[in-house]
Amino acid sequence: MSINLYYLLSFMRQNITDLLSSLTLVAMHFIYMFGANFGGQIVTDHNDDIFKATCNALWYIAPLSSQKIFLFLIHHTMKSFKPLLCNIFVASLEGFATLVTTSLSYLTILYSIQ
């Protein structure tokens, strides 16, 4: 991502076809990163919704077998589930912001070395 952003900045003064191809690559990087992280955010939000729904249910009025299932769900959804991408970072909108910030930081380093 940082390298493609660097190419985008360096091609701004040159050929229009190189500029468009570099711009397309940067846009595709942003779309891919946002899509993957947004999917992780949806999974995390769904897990939180299940926890809230089971806690707000009248599980103590239900039969004993249903109470055990509710308590099992409450116990296992109490800990927030955060999906990992490539075992590196948590997939969420916060992870997307971290990726963009990091790639822009690398871009400034590359541009200053020029």
PyMOL commands that place a pseudoatom at each C-alpha (Angstrom):
pseudoatom trace, name=CA, resn=MET, resi=1, chain=A, elem=C, hetatm=0, pos=[0.000, 0.000, 0.000]
pseudoatom trace, name=CA, resn=SER, resi=2, chain=A, elem=C, hetatm=0, pos=[2.733, 2.458, 0.959]
pseudoatom trace, name=CA, resn=ILE, resi=3, chain=A, elem=C, hetatm=0, pos=[4.724, 1.691, -2.159]
pseudoatom trace, name=CA, resn=ASN, resi=4, chain=A, elem=C, hetatm=0, pos=[1.675, 2.177, -4.367]
pseudoatom trace, name=CA, resn=LEU, resi=5, chain=A, elem=C, hetatm=0, pos=[0.942, 5.485, -2.649]
pseudoatom trace, name=CA, resn=TYR, resi=6, chain=A, elem=C, hetatm=0, pos=[4.560, 6.483, -3.263]
pseudoatom trace, name=CA, resn=TYR, resi=7, chain=A, elem=C, hetatm=0, pos=[4.214, 5.610, -6.941]
pseudoatom trace, name=CA, resn=LEU, resi=8, chain=A, elem=C, hetatm=0, pos=[0.994, 7.615, -7.055]
pseudoatom trace, name=CA, resn=LEU, resi=9, chain=A, elem=C, hetatm=0, pos=[2.779, 10.680, -5.710]
pseudoatom trace, name=CA, resn=SER, resi=10, chain=A, elem=C, hetatm=0, pos=[5.745, 10.244, -8.031]
pseudoatom trace, name=CA, resn=PHE, resi=11, chain=A, elem=C, hetatm=0, pos=[3.589, 9.707, -11.155]
pseudoatom trace, name=CA, resn=MET, resi=12, chain=A, elem=C, hetatm=0, pos=[1.445, 12.786, -10.551]
pseudoatom trace, name=CA, resn=ARG, resi=13, chain=A, elem=C, hetatm=0, pos=[3.797, 14.843, -12.684]
pseudoatom trace, name=CA, resn=GLN, resi=14, chain=A, elem=C, hetatm=0, pos=[4.204, 12.271, -15.445]
pseudoatom trace, name=CA, resn=ASN, resi=15, chain=A, elem=C, hetatm=0, pos=[2.100, 10.088, -17.712]
pseudoatom trace, name=CA, resn=ILE, resi=16, chain=A, elem=C, hetatm=0, pos=[-1.690, 10.010, -17.185]
pseudoatom trace, name=CA, resn=THR, resi=17, chain=A, elem=C, hetatm=0, pos=[-1.907, 6.238, -17.759]
pseudoatom trace, name=CA, resn=ASP, resi=18, chain=A, elem=C, hetatm=0, pos=[0.628, 5.570, -14.994]
pseudoatom trace, name=CA, resn=LEU, resi=19, chain=A, elem=C, hetatm=0, pos=[-1.294, 7.915, -12.739]
pseudoatom trace, name=CA, resn=LEU, resi=20, chain=A, elem=C, hetatm=0, pos=[-4.586, 6.113, -13.395]
pseudoatom trace, name=CA, resn=SER, resi=21, chain=A, elem=C, hetatm=0, pos=[-3.093, 2.650, -12.892]
pseudoatom trace, name=CA, resn=SER, resi=22, chain=A, elem=C, hetatm=0, pos=[-1.469, 3.712, -9.637]
pseudoatom trace, name=CA, resn=LEU, resi=23, chain=A, elem=C, hetatm=0, pos=[-4.678, 5.382, -8.481]
pseudoatom trace, name=CA, resn=THR, resi=24, chain=A, elem=C, hetatm=0, pos=[-6.615, 2.202, -9.275]
pseudoatom trace, name=CA, resn=LEU, resi=25, chain=A, elem=C, hetatm=0, pos=[-4.189, 0.088, -7.250]
pseudoatom trace, name=CA, resn=VAL, resi=26, chain=A, elem=C, hetatm=0, pos=[-4.422, 2.419, -4.249]
pseudoatom trace, name=CA, resn=ALA, resi=27, chain=A, elem=C, hetatm=0, pos=[-8.237, 2.407, -4.444]
pseudoatom trace, name=CA, resn=MET, resi=28, chain=A, elem=C, hetatm=0, pos=[-8.291, -1.385, -4.611]
pseudoatom trace, name=CA, resn=HIS, resi=29, chain=A, elem=C, hetatm=0, pos=[-6.007, -1.575, -1.566]
pseudoatom trace, name=CA, resn=PHE, resi=30, chain=A, elem=C, hetatm=0, pos=[-8.350, 0.667, 0.397]
pseudoatom trace, name=CA, resn=ILE, resi=31, chain=A, elem=C, hetatm=0, pos=[-11.425, -1.308, -0.683]
pseudoatom trace, name=CA, resn=TYR, resi=32, chain=A, elem=C, hetatm=0, pos=[-9.795, -4.641, 0.197]
pseudoatom trace, name=CA, resn=MET, resi=33, chain=A, elem=C, hetatm=0, pos=[-8.561, -3.460, 3.592]
pseudoatom trace, name=CA, resn=PHE, resi=34, chain=A, elem=C, hetatm=0, pos=[-11.886, -1.845, 4.461]
pseudoatom trace, name=CA, resn=GLY, resi=35, chain=A, elem=C, hetatm=0, pos=[-13.883, -4.886, 3.331]
pseudoatom trace, name=CA, resn=ALA, resi=36, chain=A, elem=C, hetatm=0, pos=[-11.841, -7.354, 5.362]
pseudoatom trace, name=CA, resn=ASN, resi=37, chain=A, elem=C, hetatm=0, pos=[-11.900, -5.195, 8.466]
pseudoatom trace, name=CA, resn=PHE, resi=38, chain=A, elem=C, hetatm=0, pos=[-15.590, -4.339, 8.120]
pseudoatom trace, name=CA, resn=GLY, resi=39, chain=A, elem=C, hetatm=0, pos=[-16.410, -8.050, 7.923]
pseudoatom trace, name=CA, resn=GLY, resi=40, chain=A, elem=C, hetatm=0, pos=[-14.488, -8.599, 11.163]
pseudoatom trace, name=CA, resn=GLN, resi=41, chain=A, elem=C, hetatm=0, pos=[-16.358, -5.721, 12.777]
pseudoatom trace, name=CA, resn=ILE, resi=42, chain=A, elem=C, hetatm=0, pos=[-19.688, -7.271, 11.797]
pseudoatom trace, name=CA, resn=VAL, resi=43, chain=A, elem=C, hetatm=0, pos=[-18.673, -10.588, 13.409]
pseudoatom trace, name=CA, resn=THR, resi=44, chain=A, elem=C, hetatm=0, pos=[-17.601, -8.804, 16.605]
pseudoatom trace, name=CA, resn=ASP, resi=45, chain=A, elem=C, hetatm=0, pos=[-20.838, -6.789, 16.748]
pseudoatom trace, name=CA, resn=HIS, resi=46, chain=A, elem=C, hetatm=0, pos=[-22.902, -9.937, 16.181]
pseudoatom trace, name=CA, resn=ASN, resi=47, chain=A, elem=C, hetatm=0, pos=[-21.155, -11.657, 19.092]
pseudoatom trace, name=CA, resn=ASP, resi=48, chain=A, elem=C, hetatm=0, pos=[-21.915, -8.659, 21.313]
pseudoatom trace, name=CA, resn=ASP, resi=49, chain=A, elem=C, hetatm=0, pos=[-25.557, -8.705, 20.206]
pseudoatom trace, name=CA, resn=ILE, resi=50, chain=A, elem=C, hetatm=0, pos=[-25.866, -12.393, 21.138]
pseudoatom trace, name=CA, resn=PHE, resi=51, chain=A, elem=C, hetatm=0, pos=[-24.471, -11.642, 24.594]
pseudoatom trace, name=CA, resn=LYS, resi=52, chain=A, elem=C, hetatm=0, pos=[-26.911, -8.752, 25.123]
pseudoatom trace, name=CA, resn=ALA, resi=53, chain=A, elem=C, hetatm=0, pos=[-29.859, -10.816, 23.894]
pseudoatom trace, name=CA, resn=THR, resi=54, chain=A, elem=C, hetatm=0, pos=[-29.092, -13.753, 26.175]
pseudoatom trace, name=CA, resn=CYS, resi=55, chain=A, elem=C, hetatm=0, pos=[-28.553, -11.489, 29.180]
pseudoatom trace, name=CA, resn=ASN, resi=56, chain=A, elem=C, hetatm=0, pos=[-31.802, -9.611, 28.588]
pseudoatom trace, name=CA, resn=ALA, resi=57, chain=A, elem=C, hetatm=0, pos=[-33.859, -12.776, 28.069]
pseudoatom trace, name=CA, resn=LEU, resi=58, chain=A, elem=C, hetatm=0, pos=[-35.969, -14.135, 30.888]
pseudoatom trace, name=CA, resn=TRP, resi=59, chain=A, elem=C, hetatm=0, pos=[-33.766, -17.215, 31.128]
pseudoatom trace, name=CA, resn=TYR, resi=60, chain=A, elem=C, hetatm=0, pos=[-34.523, -17.770, 34.835]
pseudoatom trace, name=CA, resn=ILE, resi=61, chain=A, elem=C, hetatm=0, pos=[-38.207, -18.445, 34.015]
pseudoatom trace, name=CA, resn=ALA, resi=62, chain=A, elem=C, hetatm=0, pos=[-37.398, -21.039, 31.345]
pseudoatom trace, name=CA, resn=PRO, resi=63, chain=A, elem=C, hetatm=0, pos=[-37.247, -24.778, 32.051]
pseudoatom trace, name=CA, resn=LEU, resi=64, chain=A, elem=C, hetatm=0, pos=[-34.066, -26.153, 33.562]
pseudoatom trace, name=CA, resn=SER, resi=65, chain=A, elem=C, hetatm=0, pos=[-32.694, -27.553, 30.286]
pseudoatom trace, name=CA, resn=SER, resi=66, chain=A, elem=C, hetatm=0, pos=[-33.143, -24.161, 28.593]
pseudoatom trace, name=CA, resn=GLN, resi=67, chain=A, elem=C, hetatm=0, pos=[-31.578, -22.399, 31.565]
pseudoatom trace, name=CA, resn=LYS, resi=68, chain=A, elem=C, hetatm=0, pos=[-28.451, -24.492, 31.124]
pseudoatom trace, name=CA, resn=ILE, resi=69, chain=A, elem=C, hetatm=0, pos=[-28.246, -23.517, 27.454]
pseudoatom trace, name=CA, resn=PHE, resi=70, chain=A, elem=C, hetatm=0, pos=[-28.734, -19.838, 28.303]
pseudoatom trace, name=CA, resn=LEU, resi=71, chain=A, elem=C, hetatm=0, pos=[-26.058, -19.977, 30.994]
pseudoatom trace, name=CA, resn=PHE, resi=72, chain=A, elem=C, hetatm=0, pos=[-23.718, -21.724, 28.553]
pseudoatom trace, name=CA, resn=LEU, resi=73, chain=A, elem=C, hetatm=0, pos=[-24.305, -18.965, 25.978]
pseudoatom trace, name=CA, resn=ILE, resi=74, chain=A, elem=C, hetatm=0, pos=[-23.836, -16.211, 28.563]
pseudoatom trace, name=CA, resn=HIS, resi=75, chain=A, elem=C, hetatm=0, pos=[-20.632, -17.779, 29.805]
pseudoatom trace, name=CA, resn=HIS, resi=76, chain=A, elem=C, hetatm=0, pos=[-19.117, -18.253, 26.350]
pseudoatom trace, name=CA, resn=THR, resi=77, chain=A, elem=C, hetatm=0, pos=[-20.153, -14.886, 24.908]
pseudoatom trace, name=CA, resn=MET, resi=78, chain=A, elem=C, hetatm=0, pos=[-19.080, -12.932, 27.992]
pseudoatom trace, name=CA, resn=LYS, resi=79, chain=A, elem=C, hetatm=0, pos=[-15.580, -12.695, 26.573]
pseudoatom trace, name=CA, resn=SER, resi=80, chain=A, elem=C, hetatm=0, pos=[-15.566, -10.492, 23.495]
pseudoatom trace, name=CA, resn=PHE, resi=81, chain=A, elem=C, hetatm=0, pos=[-14.732, -12.356, 20.281]
pseudoatom trace, name=CA, resn=LYS, resi=82, chain=A, elem=C, hetatm=0, pos=[-12.261, -10.573, 18.029]
pseudoatom trace, name=CA, resn=PRO, resi=83, chain=A, elem=C, hetatm=0, pos=[-11.370, -12.234, 14.712]
pseudoatom trace, name=CA, resn=LEU, resi=84, chain=A, elem=C, hetatm=0, pos=[-7.697, -12.141, 13.784]
pseudoatom trace, name=CA, resn=LEU, resi=85, chain=A, elem=C, hetatm=0, pos=[-6.466, -11.622, 10.225]
pseudoatom trace, name=CA, resn=CYS, resi=86, chain=A, elem=C, hetatm=0, pos=[-3.360, -13.705, 9.542]
pseudoatom trace, name=CA, resn=ASN, resi=87, chain=A, elem=C, hetatm=0, pos=[-2.757, -13.905, 13.318]
pseudoatom trace, name=CA, resn=ILE, resi=88, chain=A, elem=C, hetatm=0, pos=[-1.353, -10.376, 13.132]
pseudoatom trace, name=CA, resn=PHE, resi=89, chain=A, elem=C, hetatm=0, pos=[-4.080, -7.933, 14.093]
pseudoatom trace, name=CA, resn=VAL, resi=90, chain=A, elem=C, hetatm=0, pos=[-7.742, -7.762, 15.054]
pseudoatom trace, name=CA, resn=ALA, resi=91, chain=A, elem=C, hetatm=0, pos=[-10.146, -7.281, 12.159]
pseudoatom trace, name=CA, resn=SER, resi=92, chain=A, elem=C, hetatm=0, pos=[-12.236, -4.233, 13.035]
pseudoatom trace, name=CA, resn=LEU, resi=93, chain=A, elem=C, hetatm=0, pos=[-12.744, -0.660, 11.990]
pseudoatom trace, name=CA, resn=GLU, resi=94, chain=A, elem=C, hetatm=0, pos=[-10.068, 0.268, 14.500]
pseudoatom trace, name=CA, resn=GLY, resi=95, chain=A, elem=C, hetatm=0, pos=[-7.756, -2.185, 12.732]
pseudoatom trace, name=CA, resn=PHE, resi=96, chain=A, elem=C, hetatm=0, pos=[-8.531, -0.480, 9.416]
pseudoatom trace, name=CA, resn=ALA, resi=97, chain=A, elem=C, hetatm=0, pos=[-7.633, 2.900, 10.887]
pseudoatom trace, name=CA, resn=THR, resi=98, chain=A, elem=C, hetatm=0, pos=[-4.402, 1.422, 12.215]
pseudoatom trace, name=CA, resn=LEU, resi=99, chain=A, elem=C, hetatm=0, pos=[-3.535, 0.008, 8.784]
pseudoatom trace, name=CA, resn=VAL, resi=100, chain=A, elem=C, hetatm=0, pos=[-4.175, 3.315, 7.042]
pseudoatom trace, name=CA, resn=THR, resi=101, chain=A, elem=C, hetatm=0, pos=[-2.171, 5.236, 9.640]
pseudoatom trace, name=CA, resn=THR, resi=102, chain=A, elem=C, hetatm=0, pos=[0.731, 2.808, 9.402]
pseudoatom trace, name=CA, resn=SER, resi=103, chain=A, elem=C, hetatm=0, pos=[0.799, 2.862, 5.616]
pseudoatom trace, name=CA, resn=LEU, resi=104, chain=A, elem=C, hetatm=0, pos=[0.744, 6.670, 5.598]
pseudoatom trace, name=CA, resn=SER, resi=105, chain=A, elem=C, hetatm=0, pos=[3.597, 6.701, 8.109]
pseudoatom trace, name=CA, resn=TYR, resi=106, chain=A, elem=C, hetatm=0, pos=[5.628, 4.410, 5.867]
pseudoatom trace, name=CA, resn=LEU, resi=107, chain=A, elem=C, hetatm=0, pos=[4.758, 6.660, 2.938]
pseudoatom trace, name=CA, resn=THR, resi=108, chain=A, elem=C, hetatm=0, pos=[6.162, 9.715, 4.701]
pseudoatom trace, name=CA, resn=ILE, resi=109, chain=A, elem=C, hetatm=0, pos=[9.364, 7.809, 5.443]
pseudoatom trace, name=CA, resn=LEU, resi=110, chain=A, elem=C, hetatm=0, pos=[9.682, 6.701, 1.812]
pseudoatom trace, name=CA, resn=TYR, resi=111, chain=A, elem=C, hetatm=0, pos=[8.941, 10.191, 0.542]
pseudoatom trace, name=CA, resn=SER, resi=112, chain=A, elem=C, hetatm=0, pos=[11.450, 11.813, 2.907]
pseudoatom trace, name=CA, resn=ILE, resi=113, chain=A, elem=C, hetatm=0, pos=[14.225, 9.398, 1.866]
pseudoatom trace, name=CA, resn=GLN, resi=114, chain=A, elem=C, hetatm=0, pos=[13.704, 10.355, -1.769]
for i in range(1, 114): cmd.bond("trace and resi %d" % i, "trace and resi %d" % (i + 1))
show_as sticks, trace
zoom trace
